[in-house]
Amino acid sequence: MYIEQLLVNRIDGLYQISSVEVGQHFYWQIGDFQVHAQVLITSWIVIVILLGLSITATRDLQMIPTGTQNFIEYIFEFIRDLTRTQMGEEEYRPWVPFIGTMFLFIFVSNWSGALLPWRIIQLPHGELAAPTNDINTTVALALPTSVAYFYAGLHKRGLSYFGKYIQPTPVLLPINILEDFTKPLSLSFRLFGNILADELVVAVLVSLVPLIVPVPMMLLGLFTSAIQALIFATPAAAYTGESMEGHH
């Protein structure tokens, strides 16, 4: 009974996170639901950028890569090495697309907030910004990581996967269950908090000292935005690899 109540509380906590808001938002009414329109708009733009880059780079593949193809292959090798390091040589290959999609979406989303002039586009309420500065986006990215975590463990080990919850002693069962449900919370809050904080700092500096001081901060923001994508993708790969190993 205690465990069931614990699970219900955690799921309810994830649902309540979606109501967290900073500033005003522009909403679309879809059926009985209200969605953050500015997040959907910027997310679609990021997806279009990624699709356009992928199509351009793979349209005319060469044995000796040059230009865009060379750049894309470098990114692929980076993601492949990251996944292999966290999951091991035997298990990493099927998970490269998943980890790569997470990394690239977060990376381009973060940089779009710093590089694209979103504020030129006027909305009835709120303003356009990086998709990852909205808690709904980061939670939506963290939840598939948890699904992948459980799927990988069950696919690799079957029902014996659940034996890890009573290792090394059954007394730790509630703590081991709680650990799995805190992982998406950690991933989502870390990404959301860092991106939002970076944008708020730059916005305050621009309003106070609009000429010189904000430029170094914006350059630093580009660096930290790239690091945040890496910080999200690395634990996501590590958690999935961990579930297939059979130990923590």
Residue frames as qw, qx, qy, qz and C-alpha x, y, z in Angstrom:
[[0.000, 0.886, 0.464, 0.000, 0.00, 0.00, 0.00],
 [0.322, -0.781, 0.106, 0.524, 2.85, 2.34, 0.86],
 [0.402, -0.147, 0.598, 0.678, 4.57, 1.65, -2.45],
 [0.221, 0.608, 0.675, 0.355, 1.36, 2.22, -4.42],
 [0.115, -0.939, -0.270, 0.182, 0.79, 5.53, -2.68],
 [0.419, -0.576, 0.319, 0.625, 4.40, 6.49, -3.35],
 [0.365, 0.161, 0.674, 0.622, 4.01, 5.81, -7.06],
 [0.081, 0.805, 0.564, 0.164, 0.74, 7.76, -7.20],
 [0.260, -0.877, -0.066, 0.398, 2.38, 10.73, -5.48],
 [0.414, -0.357, 0.479, 0.688, 5.31, 10.71, -7.93],
 [0.273, 0.416, 0.695, 0.518, 3.09, 10.53, -10.99],
 [0.062, -0.900, -0.431, 0.019, 0.90, 13.31, -9.60],
 [0.376, -0.712, 0.127, 0.578, 4.05, 15.35, -8.97],
 [0.369, -0.023, 0.595, 0.714, 5.09, 15.02, -12.62],
 [0.112, 0.684, 0.642, 0.327, 1.60, 16.12, -13.69],
 [0.223, -0.902, -0.255, 0.266, 1.70, 19.16, -11.41],
 [0.468, -0.371, 0.295, 0.746, 5.05, 20.21, -12.91],
 [0.308, 0.407, 0.603, 0.612, 3.29, 20.92, -16.21],
 [0.091, -0.897, -0.420, -0.106, 1.41, 23.79, -14.55],
 [0.491, -0.562, 0.011, 0.665, 4.63, 25.63, -13.64],
 [0.434, 0.776, 0.282, 0.361, 4.81, 28.91, -15.59],
 [0.420, -0.441, -0.020, 0.793, 7.23, 31.81, -15.77],
 [0.056, 0.250, -0.267, -0.929, 5.79, 34.98, -17.34],
 [0.647, 0.393, 0.211, -0.619, 2.90, 35.15, -19.79],
 [0.349, -0.056, 0.871, 0.340, 2.10, 32.53, -22.42],
 [0.496, 0.266, -0.302, -0.769, 0.24, 32.44, -25.70],
 [0.489, 0.020, 0.846, -0.211, -2.25, 29.56, -25.71],
 [0.418, 0.062, -0.635, -0.647, -3.99, 27.53, -28.37],
 [0.666, -0.035, 0.504, -0.549, -7.22, 25.78, -27.51],
 [0.383, 0.214, -0.829, -0.346, -7.17, 22.22, -28.88],
 [0.553, -0.352, -0.744, -0.133, -10.37, 20.44, -27.86],
 [0.584, -0.770, -0.243, -0.086, -10.56, 20.58, -24.08],
 [0.756, -0.320, -0.034, 0.570, -6.86, 21.33, -23.70],
 [0.115, 0.985, -0.119, -0.049, -4.82, 24.51, -23.66],
 [0.866, 0.013, 0.076, 0.495, -1.30, 24.24, -25.05],
 [0.259, -0.745, 0.154, 0.594, 1.59, 26.71, -25.02],
 [0.693, 0.700, 0.172, 0.007, 1.52, 27.86, -28.64],
 [0.148, 0.900, -0.409, -0.028, 4.91, 29.56, -28.53],
 [0.512, -0.437, 0.738, 0.045, 6.57, 26.33, -27.42],
 [0.767, 0.337, 0.545, 0.035, 4.97, 24.38, -30.26],
 [0.477, 0.878, -0.031, -0.038, 5.98, 27.03, -32.80],
 [0.036, -0.812, 0.582, 0.020, 9.63, 27.12, -31.75],
 [0.654, -0.207, 0.727, 0.003, 9.76, 23.33, -31.42],
 [0.759, 0.540, 0.364, 0.009, 8.48, 22.93, -34.99],
 [0.312, 0.910, -0.272, -0.016, 11.09, 25.42, -36.21],
 [0.345, -0.612, 0.712, 0.013, 13.83, 23.42, -34.47],
 [0.756, 0.116, 0.644, -0.006, 12.52, 20.20, -36.02],
 [0.633, 0.765, 0.114, -0.019, 12.47, 21.82, -39.48],
 [0.046, 0.864, -0.500, -0.033, 16.08, 22.97, -39.00],
 [0.524, -0.365, 0.770, 0.012, 17.19, 19.47, -38.03],
 [0.758, 0.385, 0.526, -0.016, 15.29, 17.83, -40.90],
 [0.471, 0.877, -0.075, -0.061, 16.61, 20.38, -43.40],
 [0.123, -0.762, 0.634, 0.049, 20.18, 19.87, -42.25],
 [0.645, -0.129, 0.753, -0.003, 19.83, 16.07, -42.39],
 [0.726, 0.580, 0.369, -0.034, 18.28, 16.08, -45.88],
 [0.308, 0.912, -0.263, -0.067, 20.90, 18.49, -47.20],
 [0.259, -0.657, 0.707, 0.028, 23.78, 16.49, -45.78],
 [0.564, -0.057, 0.824, 0.014, 22.57, 13.07, -46.98],
 [0.653, 0.626, 0.138, -0.403, 21.17, 14.01, -50.38],
 [0.717, 0.627, -0.299, 0.048, 24.40, 13.37, -52.27],
 [0.741, -0.592, 0.305, 0.088, 26.65, 11.20, -50.13],
 [0.521, 0.713, -0.467, 0.051, 30.31, 10.88, -51.14],
 [0.902, -0.077, -0.332, 0.267, 32.92, 8.28, -50.25],
 [0.476, -0.006, -0.273, 0.836, 35.21, 11.11, -49.17],
 [0.117, -0.833, -0.533, 0.093, 33.00, 13.49, -47.18],
 [0.300, 0.157, 0.004, 0.941, 33.27, 17.24, -47.65],
 [0.223, -0.359, -0.125, -0.897, 31.37, 20.28, -46.46],
 [0.637, -0.322, 0.144, -0.686, 28.06, 19.58, -44.75],
 [0.927, -0.029, -0.358, -0.111, 28.43, 15.80, -45.00],
 [0.548, 0.263, -0.571, 0.551, 31.76, 15.99, -43.19],
 [0.214, -0.359, 0.373, -0.829, 30.17, 18.10, -40.45],
 [0.820, -0.204, -0.057, -0.532, 27.24, 15.71, -40.04],
 [0.867, 0.083, -0.474, 0.126, 29.54, 12.68, -39.90],
 [0.258, 0.340, -0.565, 0.706, 31.57, 14.38, -37.19],
 [0.516, -0.302, 0.253, -0.761, 28.40, 14.93, -35.14],
 [0.917, -0.055, -0.264, -0.294, 27.35, 11.32, -35.69],
 [0.689, 0.210, -0.580, 0.380, 30.73, 10.03, -34.53],
 [0.052, -0.361, 0.489, -0.792, 30.52, 12.21, -31.43],
 [0.728, -0.212, 0.114, -0.642, 27.05, 10.89, -30.52],
 [0.905, 0.089, -0.411, -0.068, 28.10, 7.31, -31.30],
 [0.477, 0.287, -0.623, 0.550, 31.17, 7.57, -29.05],
 [0.325, -0.334, 0.381, -0.799, 29.08, 9.14, -26.28],
 [0.864, -0.120, -0.056, -0.485, 26.53, 6.32, -26.44],
 [0.834, 0.186, -0.500, 0.141, 29.19, 3.62, -26.62],
 [0.200, 0.389, -0.602, 0.668, 31.03, 5.03, -23.62],
 [0.473, -0.249, 0.383, -0.753, 27.89, 4.97, -21.46],
 [0.887, 0.032, 0.074, -0.454, 26.35, 1.68, -22.67],
 [0.618, -0.322, 0.700, 0.158, 29.27, -0.48, -23.68],
 [0.060, 0.360, -0.710, -0.603, 30.41, -1.93, -26.98],
 [0.071, 0.178, 0.969, 0.156, 27.78, -4.68, -27.17],
 [0.075, 0.629, 0.735, -0.242, 24.61, -2.70, -26.42],
 [0.056, -0.531, -0.073, 0.843, 25.06, 0.81, -27.74],
 [0.113, 0.024, 0.644, 0.756, 24.22, 0.53, -31.46],
 [0.061, -0.591, -0.755, -0.278, 20.38, 0.34, -31.30],
 [0.261, -0.795, -0.421, 0.349, 20.32, 3.36, -28.97],
 [0.374, -0.119, 0.195, 0.899, 22.39, 5.79, -31.02],
 [0.026, -0.500, -0.498, -0.708, 19.30, 7.24, -32.84],
 [0.433, -0.764, -0.477, -0.039, 17.44, 7.81, -29.56],
 [0.533, -0.575, -0.099, 0.612, 20.34, 9.47, -27.74],
 [0.345, 0.061, 0.345, 0.871, 21.27, 11.41, -30.87],
 [0.101, -0.661, -0.533, -0.518, 17.75, 12.74, -31.31],
 [0.479, -0.788, -0.332, 0.198, 17.64, 13.91, -27.70],
 [0.538, -0.389, 0.083, 0.743, 21.06, 15.55, -27.92],
 [0.256, 0.218, 0.434, 0.836, 20.46, 17.32, -31.24],
 [0.181, -0.751, -0.526, -0.357, 16.98, 18.58, -30.35],
 [0.494, -0.778, -0.225, 0.315, 18.18, 20.03, -27.04],
 [0.522, -0.234, 0.207, 0.794, 21.35, 21.46, -28.59],
 [0.143, 0.378, 0.469, 0.785, 19.55, 23.24, -31.45],
 [0.308, -0.798, -0.492, -0.163, 16.74, 24.35, -29.12],
 [0.533, -0.656, -0.141, 0.515, 19.20, 25.89, -26.67],
 [0.394, -0.130, 0.301, 0.859, 21.16, 27.66, -29.38],
 [0.055, 0.598, 0.574, 0.558, 17.99, 28.90, -31.06],
 [0.341, -0.849, -0.383, 0.130, 17.16, 30.81, -27.90],
 [0.457, -0.623, 0.107, 0.626, 20.52, 32.61, -28.07],
 [0.332, -0.132, 0.535, 0.765, 20.98, 33.07, -31.82],
 [0.077, 0.506, 0.695, 0.505, 17.55, 33.48, -33.43],
 [0.069, -0.082, 0.162, -0.981, 15.80, 36.87, -33.08],
 [0.105, -0.445, -0.889, 0.001, 12.58, 35.42, -31.65],
 [0.036, -0.575, -0.456, 0.678, 11.43, 38.75, -30.25],
 [0.082, 0.145, -0.418, -0.893, 10.93, 40.16, -33.75],
 [0.332, -0.321, -0.784, -0.415, 7.82, 37.96, -34.01],
 [0.283, -0.187, 0.367, -0.866, 5.08, 39.58, -31.97],
 [0.282, -0.304, -0.908, -0.065, 2.49, 37.41, -30.21],
 [0.394, -0.688, -0.302, -0.530, -0.77, 38.46, -28.51],
 [0.653, -0.716, 0.184, -0.167, 0.70, 37.27, -25.21],
 [0.812, -0.370, 0.358, 0.276, 4.18, 36.26, -24.19],
 [0.296, 0.792, -0.448, -0.291, 7.08, 35.90, -26.60],
 [0.943, 0.246, -0.224, 0.029, 8.96, 33.21, -28.50],
 [0.258, -0.745, 0.606, -0.101, 12.02, 31.67, -26.87],
 [0.225, 0.326, -0.916, -0.058, 13.97, 28.43, -26.75],
 [0.749, -0.256, -0.461, -0.402, 11.60, 25.44, -26.34],
 [0.681, -0.093, -0.634, 0.355, 13.74, 24.15, -23.48],
 [0.031, 0.189, -0.418, 0.888, 13.00, 27.14, -21.25],
 [0.679, -0.235, -0.079, -0.691, 9.52, 25.66, -20.72],
 [0.400, -0.313, 0.804, -0.310, 9.13, 22.95, -18.08],
 [0.847, 0.271, 0.277, -0.364, 6.62, 21.09, -20.25],
 [0.665, 0.627, -0.399, -0.073, 9.27, 20.54, -22.93],
 [0.084, 0.552, -0.790, 0.255, 11.93, 19.30, -20.54],
 [0.620, -0.093, 0.660, -0.415, 9.49, 16.93, -18.83],
 [0.847, 0.437, 0.061, -0.296, 8.37, 15.66, -22.25],
 [0.512, 0.629, -0.582, 0.062, 12.04, 14.94, -23.04],
 [0.178, -0.446, 0.792, -0.377, 12.72, 13.27, -19.68],
 [0.788, 0.007, 0.406, -0.463, 9.73, 10.90, -19.72],
 [0.867, 0.417, -0.240, -0.132, 10.82, 8.99, -22.89],
 [0.239, 0.576, -0.726, 0.290, 14.17, 8.50, -21.16],
 [0.491, -0.234, 0.684, -0.487, 12.40, 6.71, -18.31],
 [0.887, 0.273, 0.118, -0.354, 10.38, 4.64, -20.80],
 [0.649, 0.572, -0.500, 0.042, 13.62, 3.69, -22.58],
 [0.116, -0.514, 0.749, -0.402, 15.19, 2.83, -19.23],
 [0.692, -0.050, 0.585, -0.420, 12.44, 0.33, -18.33],
 [0.850, 0.456, -0.063, -0.258, 12.12, -1.02, -21.88],
 [0.425, 0.627, -0.645, 0.099, 15.85, -1.71, -22.15],
 [0.266, -0.376, 0.796, -0.393, 15.93, -3.54, -18.84],
 [0.773, 0.136, 0.462, -0.412, 12.85, -5.66, -19.57],
 [0.771, 0.565, -0.216, -0.198, 13.96, -6.43, -23.13],
 [0.323, 0.602, -0.709, 0.172, 17.43, -7.47, -21.99],
 [0.003, 0.243, -0.870, 0.429, 16.65, -9.33, -18.77],
 [0.451, -0.371, -0.751, -0.308, 12.93, -10.13, -18.82],
 [0.562, -0.726, -0.243, -0.314, 11.03, -10.18, -15.54],
 [0.777, -0.273, -0.262, 0.503, 14.27, -10.79, -13.67],
 [0.250, 0.526, -0.019, 0.813, 14.89, -7.08, -14.25],
 [0.459, -0.724, -0.102, -0.504, 12.62, -6.29, -11.28],
 [0.848, -0.312, -0.311, 0.293, 14.97, -8.24, -9.02],
 [0.445, 0.339, -0.206, 0.803, 17.22, -5.20, -8.89],
 [0.323, -0.671, -0.051, -0.666, 14.70, -3.46, -6.66],
 [0.814, -0.565, 0.006, -0.137, 15.42, -5.82, -3.77],
 [0.824, 0.134, -0.182, 0.519, 19.19, -5.75, -4.17],
 [0.357, 0.293, -0.869, 0.177, 21.21, -5.93, -2.01],
 [0.005, 0.197, 0.857, -0.476, 18.37, -6.25, 0.53],
 [0.064, -0.606, -0.718, -0.336, 14.54, -6.10, 0.27],
 [0.255, -0.687, -0.391, 0.557, 14.59, -3.32, 2.86],
 [0.154, -0.380, 0.250, 0.877, 15.77, -0.97, 0.10],
 [0.280, 0.474, 0.776, 0.309, 12.73, -1.64, -2.12],
 [0.081, 0.910, 0.373, -0.163, 11.02, 1.77, -1.54],
 [0.222, -0.758, 0.276, 0.548, 14.31, 3.64, -2.03],
 [0.365, -0.089, 0.738, 0.560, 15.15, 1.76, -5.24],
 [0.246, 0.668, 0.677, 0.190, 11.67, 2.50, -6.65],
 [0.064, -0.930, -0.160, 0.324, 11.94, 6.14, -5.63],
 [0.379, -0.484, 0.458, 0.642, 15.31, 6.39, -7.38],
 [0.343, 0.265, 0.736, 0.520, 13.80, 5.43, -10.74],
 [0.076, 0.828, 0.539, 0.132, 11.06, 8.04, -10.43],
 [0.248, -0.859, 0.011, 0.449, 13.45, 10.82, -9.43],
 [0.540, -0.093, 0.500, 0.671, 15.57, 10.38, -12.55],
 [0.247, 0.623, 0.514, 0.536, 13.14, 12.15, -14.93],
 [0.248, -0.937, -0.233, 0.079, 12.62, 14.88, -12.32],
 [0.535, -0.575, 0.243, 0.569, 16.37, 15.45, -12.14],
 [0.462, 0.169, 0.547, 0.678, 16.79, 15.53, -15.92],
 [0.099, 0.766, 0.508, 0.382, 13.86, 17.88, -16.54],
 [0.315, -0.924, -0.156, 0.149, 14.53, 20.35, -13.72],
 [0.582, -0.417, 0.278, 0.641, 18.26, 20.57, -14.44],
 [0.374, 0.296, 0.527, 0.703, 17.74, 21.44, -18.10],
 [0.059, -0.836, -0.465, -0.284, 14.80, 23.78, -17.48],
 [0.450, -0.832, -0.122, 0.300, 16.48, 25.62, -14.62],
 [0.543, -0.328, 0.305, 0.710, 19.79, 26.22, -16.36],
 [0.285, 0.403, 0.535, 0.686, 18.31, 27.40, -19.67],
 [0.166, -0.871, -0.421, -0.193, 15.76, 29.67, -18.00],
 [0.511, -0.737, -0.030, 0.441, 18.38, 31.13, -15.66],
 [0.507, -0.082, 0.382, 0.769, 20.75, 31.84, -18.55],
 [0.135, 0.591, 0.518, 0.604, 18.05, 33.65, -20.56],
 [0.322, -0.886, -0.333, 0.009, 16.93, 35.68, -17.53],
 [0.556, -0.547, 0.090, 0.619, 20.48, 36.79, -16.76],
 [0.374, 0.142, 0.457, 0.794, 21.08, 37.92, -20.36],
 [0.041, -0.747, -0.527, -0.404, 17.71, 39.71, -20.46],
 [0.426, -0.843, -0.208, 0.254, 18.48, 41.60, -17.23],
 [0.527, -0.370, 0.244, 0.725, 21.96, 42.60, -18.44],
 [0.277, 0.394, 0.533, 0.695, 20.60, 43.77, -21.79],
 [0.171, -0.858, -0.432, -0.220, 18.06, 45.98, -20.02],
 [0.497, -0.797, -0.040, 0.342, 20.69, 47.45, -17.66],
 [0.222, -0.643, 0.478, 0.555, 23.78, 47.69, -19.89],
 [0.794, 0.485, 0.292, -0.222, 22.61, 47.17, -23.48],
 [0.445, 0.811, -0.347, -0.155, 25.90, 47.68, -25.36],
 [0.319, 0.602, -0.724, 0.106, 28.98, 45.78, -24.17],
 [0.361, -0.348, 0.769, -0.397, 28.47, 43.67, -21.06],
 [0.841, 0.128, 0.337, -0.403, 25.77, 41.29, -22.44],
 [0.666, 0.564, -0.445, -0.202, 27.97, 40.12, -25.36],
 [0.150, 0.408, -0.877, 0.204, 30.40, 37.98, -23.27],
 [0.503, -0.011, 0.686, -0.526, 27.43, 36.60, -21.36],
 [0.798, 0.404, 0.011, -0.448, 25.69, 35.63, -24.60],
 [0.523, 0.522, -0.673, -0.037, 28.86, 33.87, -25.80],
 [0.128, -0.258, 0.867, -0.406, 29.07, 32.08, -22.47],
 [0.689, 0.162, 0.389, -0.589, 25.40, 31.17, -22.88],
 [0.745, 0.446, -0.390, -0.306, 26.17, 29.45, -26.19],
 [0.291, 0.396, -0.846, 0.206, 28.82, 27.36, -24.47],
 [0.313, -0.073, 0.764, -0.560, 26.64, 26.44, -21.49],
 [0.756, 0.264, 0.064, -0.596, 23.71, 25.65, -23.80],
 [0.668, 0.392, -0.618, -0.135, 25.85, 23.09, -25.62],
 [0.084, 0.274, -0.862, 0.418, 27.00, 21.67, -22.28],
 [0.568, 0.017, 0.472, -0.674, 23.38, 21.29, -21.13],
 [0.825, 0.297, -0.268, -0.400, 22.60, 19.14, -24.16],
 [0.504, 0.358, -0.766, 0.174, 25.57, 16.94, -23.27],
 [0.173, -0.204, 0.730, -0.629, 24.57, 16.81, -19.61],
 [0.750, 0.106, 0.216, -0.616, 21.10, 15.59, -20.59],
 [0.806, 0.361, -0.403, -0.240, 22.21, 13.03, -23.19],
 [0.289, 0.426, -0.810, 0.281, 24.97, 11.50, -21.05],
 [0.368, -0.104, 0.738, -0.555, 22.77, 10.50, -18.07],
 [0.794, 0.257, 0.036, -0.550, 20.03, 9.36, -20.46],
 [0.702, 0.403, -0.584, -0.067, 22.49, 6.94, -22.08],
 [0.093, 0.348, -0.820, 0.445, 23.95, 5.97, -18.70],
 [0.590, -0.042, 0.491, -0.640, 20.54, 5.21, -17.17],
 [0.860, 0.299, -0.147, -0.387, 19.56, 3.05, -20.14],
 [0.556, 0.437, -0.694, 0.136, 22.86, 1.19, -20.09],
 [0.179, -0.320, 0.734, -0.571, 22.57, 0.72, -16.34],
 [0.765, 0.021, 0.269, -0.585, 19.18, -0.98, -16.66],
 [0.872, 0.334, -0.318, -0.164, 20.72, -3.62, -18.94],
 [0.287, 0.525, -0.732, 0.327, 23.65, -4.38, -16.65],
 [0.744, -0.352, -0.562, -0.078, 21.66, -5.70, -13.72],
 [0.576, -0.451, -0.376, 0.569, 23.31, -3.58, -11.09],
 [0.014, -0.990, -0.137, 0.018, 23.64, 0.06, -10.04]]
